[in-house]
């Protein structure tokens, strides 16, 4: 089942035949390929910032995210069907920017830099760079979602708010719900929390 809310947010609901929990996703067209040179890494930084807030909420135990070239994905697992409305509200908070907490920026920066250090000094990073440099006519490696150390070190709250405002819009996002769910009930919940 799919639909579109009045605010242009698209949603997709699918009953899965296997017991994998109830997974809610927010997909947003804010991947590393859309970053300007001085923004390289901001999508990834913003993902960590949004997840940092979401993980502090007691009922959000199973929260994860990923930043890719084309999009950023947030995933919240609802262990029970009755948790879905709360999880939809959390995804809405991410989309509205309510999870950007200025006091967490330095903690998140350290986390992202730690990940950058591990990732960029790995064998897989070197192999990826070599393969991408050979396969593509432009330097795709300079747009790796993990970002650029210098940019990560200099990202500030104004940068994050501006990037969020530009890319985290309802017409460039979608909500997805997969699980052992009643499609109509979930659609009603999505429409109640646009």
C-alpha positions as CSV (number, residue, x, y, z in Angstrom):
1,X,0.0,0.0,0.0
2,X,1.3,3.5,-0.8
3,X,0.0,7.0,-0.6
4,X,0.8,10.6,-0.3
5,X,-0.2,13.0,2.4
6,X,-1.4,16.6,1.8
7,X,2.1,17.8,2.8
8,X,3.6,15.7,-0.1
9,X,5.2,13.1,2.2
10,X,5.0,9.7,0.5
11,X,4.4,6.6,2.5
12,X,4.7,2.9,1.8
13,X,3.2,0.1,4.0
14,X,3.9,-3.5,3.5
15,X,2.9,-6.6,5.5
16,X,5.9,-8.9,5.6
17,X,5.3,-12.7,5.7
18,X,8.2,-13.3,8.1
19,X,8.8,-12.3,11.7
20,X,11.3,-9.5,11.4
21,X,9.8,-7.0,13.7
22,X,8.0,-3.9,12.7
23,X,10.5,-1.6,11.0
24,X,9.8,2.0,10.3
25,X,12.0,4.0,8.0
26,X,12.4,7.6,7.0
27,X,14.2,7.9,3.6
28,X,15.4,11.3,2.7
29,X,17.1,12.6,-0.5
30,X,20.1,14.0,1.4
31,X,23.0,11.9,0.3
32,X,26.6,12.9,-0.1
33,X,26.3,13.5,-3.8
34,X,24.3,16.6,-3.1
35,X,26.8,18.2,-0.7
36,X,28.9,21.2,-1.8
37,X,32.7,21.1,-1.4
38,X,32.6,22.8,2.0
39,X,29.7,20.5,3.1
40,X,31.3,17.1,2.5
41,X,30.3,15.0,5.4
42,X,27.4,17.1,6.6
43,X,24.7,14.5,5.6
44,X,26.5,11.9,7.7
45,X,27.0,14.3,10.6
46,X,23.3,15.2,10.6
47,X,22.3,11.6,10.5
48,X,24.5,11.0,13.7
49,X,23.0,14.0,15.3
50,X,19.4,13.0,14.7
51,X,20.1,9.4,15.8
52,X,22.0,10.7,18.9
53,X,18.8,12.4,20.0
54,X,16.5,9.5,19.1
55,X,18.6,6.9,21.0
56,X,18.2,8.9,24.2
57,X,14.4,8.3,24.1
58,X,13.7,5.3,26.4
59,X,11.4,3.5,23.9
60,X,13.8,3.9,21.0
61,X,16.1,1.0,21.7
62,X,16.5,-0.2,18.1
63,X,17.5,2.9,16.1
64,X,19.9,3.0,13.3
65,X,20.8,5.0,10.2
66,X,22.9,5.2,7.1
67,X,24.0,7.9,4.8
68,X,24.7,6.9,1.2
69,X,25.3,8.8,-2.0
70,X,21.7,9.3,-2.9
71,X,19.9,9.4,0.4
72,X,20.0,9.1,4.2
73,X,18.0,6.4,5.9
74,X,16.7,6.3,9.5
75,X,15.3,3.0,10.9
76,X,13.4,2.5,14.1
77,X,12.2,-0.9,15.1
78,X,8.9,-1.2,17.0
79,X,9.0,-4.4,19.0
80,X,5.2,-4.2,19.3
81,X,2.5,-2.9,17.0
82,X,1.2,-0.5,19.6
83,X,4.7,1.3,19.6
84,X,4.3,2.3,15.9
85,X,2.5,5.6,16.7
86,X,5.4,6.7,19.0
87,X,8.0,5.7,16.4
88,X,6.1,7.6,13.6
89,X,6.3,10.7,15.9
90,X,10.1,10.2,16.3
91,X,10.5,10.0,12.5
92,X,8.4,13.2,12.2
93,X,10.7,14.9,14.7
94,X,13.7,14.0,12.6
95,X,12.1,15.4,9.5
96,X,11.1,18.6,11.3
97,X,14.5,19.1,12.7
98,X,13.4,18.8,16.3
99,X,16.2,16.2,16.9
100,X,19.0,18.8,16.2
101,X,20.3,19.5,19.7
102,X,23.1,22.1,19.7
103,X,24.4,20.8,23.0
104,X,25.2,17.4,21.4
105,X,27.3,18.7,18.5
106,X,30.7,18.2,20.0
107,X,29.9,14.7,21.3
108,X,28.6,13.8,17.8
109,X,31.6,15.4,16.1
110,X,33.9,13.1,18.2
111,X,31.8,10.1,17.3
112,X,31.9,11.0,13.5
113,X,35.6,11.7,13.6
114,X,36.2,8.4,15.4
115,X,34.2,6.6,12.7
116,X,36.1,8.5,10.0
117,X,39.5,7.5,11.4
118,X,38.5,3.9,11.5
119,X,36.9,3.9,8.1
120,X,39.4,5.9,6.2
121,X,42.4,3.9,7.4
122,X,40.8,0.6,6.6
123,X,41.8,-1.7,3.7
124,X,38.3,-1.5,2.2
125,X,38.5,2.3,2.0
126,X,41.8,2.0,0.0
127,X,40.3,-0.7,-2.3
128,X,37.2,1.4,-2.8
129,X,39.2,4.5,-3.7
130,X,41.3,2.5,-6.2
131,X,38.2,0.9,-7.8
132,X,36.2,4.2,-8.0
133,X,39.2,6.1,-9.4
134,X,39.5,3.6,-12.1
135,X,35.8,3.1,-12.9
136,X,34.5,6.6,-12.8
137,X,35.5,9.7,-14.7
138,X,35.1,11.9,-11.7
139,X,36.4,11.6,-8.2
140,X,33.5,9.8,-6.5
141,X,35.7,9.1,-3.5
142,X,35.8,12.8,-2.6
143,X,32.0,12.4,-2.0
144,X,32.1,9.4,0.2
145,X,29.3,9.7,2.7
146,X,31.6,9.4,5.7
147,X,32.8,12.9,4.8
148,X,36.0,14.9,4.9
149,X,38.0,15.4,8.2
150,X,38.4,19.1,7.7
151,X,34.8,19.7,7.0
152,X,33.6,17.5,9.8
153,X,35.8,19.4,12.2
154,X,34.3,22.8,11.1
155,X,30.6,22.0,10.8
156,X,28.6,24.3,13.1
157,X,24.9,24.5,14.1
158,X,24.1,27.1,11.5
159,X,25.4,24.7,8.7
160,X,23.3,21.9,10.1
161,X,20.1,23.9,10.3
162,X,20.6,25.3,6.8
163,X,21.3,21.8,5.3
164,X,18.4,20.3,7.1
165,X,16.1,23.1,6.0
166,X,17.2,22.6,2.4
167,X,17.0,18.8,2.2
168,X,14.7,17.5,4.9
169,X,11.4,18.4,3.3
170,X,8.3,16.4,2.9
171,X,8.5,16.4,-0.9
172,X,12.0,14.8,-0.8
173,X,11.2,12.2,1.9
174,X,9.2,9.0,2.4
175,X,8.1,7.0,5.3
176,X,8.1,3.2,5.1
177,X,6.6,0.7,7.4
178,X,7.2,-3.0,7.1
179,X,6.2,-5.8,9.4
180,X,3.4,-8.0,10.8
181,X,0.9,-5.1,10.7
182,X,-2.5,-4.2,9.7
183,X,-2.1,-2.0,6.6
184,X,-5.2,0.1,7.3
185,X,-4.3,0.7,10.9
186,X,-0.8,1.9,10.0
187,X,-2.2,4.1,7.3
188,X,-4.5,5.7,9.8
189,X,-1.6,6.3,12.1
190,X,0.5,7.9,9.4
191,X,-2.4,10.2,8.4
192,X,-2.9,11.1,12.1
193,X,0.8,12.1,12.3
194,X,1.5,13.9,9.0
